[in-house]
Amino acid sequence: MMNTNMNLTHGSHHTREAGLCLMEAVAMLGGEDHTADPGCACQVLAAFGRRLNDEMGIGAQGDVLRAKYLSDLAPRLVGTRSTPEVELRRALVFADGAVRVLAPLAMEAAGRVAAADALRALSPVIDRDTADRAAAAARAAYAAVNAADAAAANAAYSAVAAADYAAAHAAGHAAVHADYAATATAAAGGATATAGGADGARAWAESRALFIRAMEVSDEVS
């Protein structure tokens, strides 16, 4: 039986004895050498997981968050490596969550209720067109709050990046390359972090739910 009660800590580690982040734990559970980029896991999921692990902070407080929201997900990430089509759908899930769930939390915390409502009212991000529309809406939100509240602006900017990446990938202009996916898809993690500072436990719970939603995407047709 896989151990789901591992103590996850911030950052990458030279050895397992020095500690484990979420994706290093996945590598261990998958029987791989020590790495934060395990071959058994989807690159898009791994990018989000690495960012989320570290955005929860350094030290005991961050470790408590990782124990609550992440540690039991490590076994579920083993074996998630899949096709480019599935990775695209997962990228769209993260873009949707960044724009319509996480960024609005930070907007509300900044008192920008109308902007939050506008983002939540968007159509779900499911393809290139909806990703383009989501990116445009997030850009408008970013412009509205840029000078007023740094956390909300950062959340909106991260949402723009996530939607732009998903749109480019859907258009065939961006292959799922490890470095690019780590930079662009992790923008959803950036939205989570800024909303997390503003709305605490709700944002971390929403980010966990988003992570699970993306994990559940498969090549099976329902």
Residue, then its C-alpha position, 0 to 999 in steps of 0.5 A: m500500500m502506498n504511504t499517503n502521509m508523507n511530510l512534504t516540504h518547500g522546494s527541491h531537495h538534493t536527496r530524499e533524506a533531505g526532504l520531499c516536495l510533492m513531485e519528488a514524492v511522486a517520483m519515489l512512489g513511482g519507483e523512479d530516481h530522485t527528481a521533481d520531474p518524474g516520468c510517470a506524471c503528466q507534465v501539465l499536472a507536474a507543473f501545477g503541483r511544483r508551483l502549488n507545493d512551493e506557493m504554500g510557503i517555507g517552514a512549519q506553516g507551509d508544511v501544515l498546508r501541504a499536509k492538509y491539501l497535497s500529501d494524499l494526492a501524490p499517489r494519484l499523480v503516479g501514472t498520469r502521463s498521457t497523450p498530448e490531447v489529454e495534456l491539452r485538456r488538462a491545460l484548459v482545466f487549469a486555465d478555466g480555474a485560474v480565470r473563473v475561480l482563483a482570480p475572482l477570489a483575489m478580486e473580491a478580497a481587493g473589493r473588486v466585486a464586479a470584476a470578480d463577477a464578470l470573470r465567474a460569468l465567462s463561459p467555461v474554458i474548453d477550447r481555443d476560442t473560449a481560452d482567447r475570450a478568457a484571456a481577454a477578460a482577465r487582461a481587462a481585470y488586470a488593467a482595472v486593478n493594476a495600480a490599486d491592488a498588487a495581489a489582485a493584479n498578480a492573480a489576474y496576470s497569472a490567469v492571463a498567462a494560463a489562458d494564453y498558454a492554453a489557447a496557443h496550445a489548442a491552436g497547435h502553436a505550443a507543444v507541451h514542452a517541459d520548460y514551457a509547460a512549467t512556466a505557463t501552466a504554473a500561472a494557475g498556481g500563481a493565481t492560487a497563491t495570490a488568492g490564497g493570501a487574500d482568502g485563506a483556506r478557501a483558495w487552497a481548497e479551491s486549488r486542491a479541487l482544481f488539481i483533482r479535476a485536472m487529474e481526472v481528465s483522461d482519454e476515456v470518452s464518457 
